[in-house]
């Protein structure tokens, strides 16, 4: 029965999410059951592309990414894929009518990671849009379940949240991105002179995006509001931990949030959510 394969496909996406991100996994668990599968499917697909450009050293990354792109659109058009993660993703794209322009932009940003790019402000914005903001918009299409008016109203806030998450990731992963992969995403910055002042300027930008994003989170449907709020609070706690470190510390260490701290954040966030103090 094809139903068994579909169940397997979504299970693989769920397990992929759990393997790579405890924060997103806990946030997704707080979503309404009916929309969890779709969000797992989006994350699983995004993770697949990320692995190609970030981890598959010694392989022809450009060839693998091109193959992924071809298989993505083939799966969406045919409504089937033998790759379980791709199967879950195409089913989600077709069910929620996710705009393929968003997928185009995401894959374009992944292609940018194949090359050493000197990021000016324009290229930086382009990369952030494709690597993070469009992922937030894919999820928003799932959250709003076809309500175009609601989607269009919440779109700017979803983009702000995706951007804030990605920029926190950039700071968290600064050591590996710069020292191992040779990437520098922040525009017009010489990493040889990355100091506390530069770090604080970036943090001010992120803080403003978190503030704007919260306005949209408060307007989300009940089915997704707490799950997104929880992910927001996890990333905010990571952001605060990064802010407490010096530029030298984040250049030489990957900042993490202990599981006990995540549990505390989850409980505190739930209480604030239930008493409507977001």
Secondary structure, DSSP 8 states (H G I E B T S, - for coil): -HHHHHHHHHHHHHHHHHHH-HHHHHHHHTS-HHHHHHHHHHHHHHHHHHHHHHH-TTS-HHHHHHHHHHHHHHHHHHT--SSHHHHHHHHHHHHHT--HHHHHHHHHHHHHTTS-----HHHHHHHHIIIIIHHHHHHHHHHHTT-HHHHHHHHHHHHHHHHHHHHHHHHHTHHIIIIIS----STT--GGG--HHHHHHHHHHHHHHHHHHHHHHTTS-HHHHHHHHHHHHHHHHHHHHHHTS-HHHHHH------HHHHHHHHHHHHHHHHTT--
